[in-house]
Amino acid sequence: MKRLYRTQHDRKLTGVCGGFGQYFTIDPTVVRIIFVVLIFATAFFPMLIAYVIATMLIPNEQDVR
């Protein structure tokens, strides 16, 4: 069963985008680009709050294994 978790080896800040990239089997750089575009499209605040919430809710890869 696939699980979503924050990556340890492919992280820039907290590993959320790297985790989404691994979960959906796409390049994490593409996820990061989409995230930045959505930040500008939503005027920063909603996506930044979503990122902080995802950081708190999604477990760390090291904690899962």
Secondary structure, 3 states (H helix, E strand, C coil): CCCCCECCCCCCCCCHHHHHHHHCCCCHHHHHHHHHHHHHHCCCHHHHHHHHHHHHHCCEHHHHC
